[in-house]
Amino acid sequence: MSYWVYILASAPGGTLYVGVTNDLVRRTYEHREGLVEGFTRKYGIKRLVYFEAHDTALAAIQREKNIKHWPREWKIDLIVRDNPDWDDLYDRIVC
């Protein structure tokens, strides 16, 4: 089983959300459809702009915590390194 750390954005350079899940497609869908109450729904954060896989839940959770504590600029650098146009990656993960 894979565990995923992901970053959602409201728009390119917009508000960011960092999360962790064991089902990236399901969780991203929930955010996109506004099924998750709280921060992402309140601020319209629906665009999947970054994700990475981990072999264990512990590794993914630790990575999520680390990224959440990074300065915003570092998070943006992480996104831009692999996704310079801030494309919504959701269609790439849906099979």
HELIX and SHEET records of a PDB file:
HELIX    1   1 LEU A   24  ARG A   32  1                                   9    
HELIX    2   2 PHE A   39  LYS A   42  1                                   4    
HELIX    3   3 ALA A   57  HIS A   69  1                                  13    
HELIX    4   4 ARG A   72  ASP A   82  1                                  11    
HELIX    5   5 TYR A   90  ILE A   93  1                                   4    
SHEET    1   A 3 LEU A  16  THR A  21  0                                        
SHEET    2   A 3 TYR A   3  ALA A   9 -1                                        
SHEET    3   A 3 ARG A  47  HIS A  54 -1                                        
END                                                                             
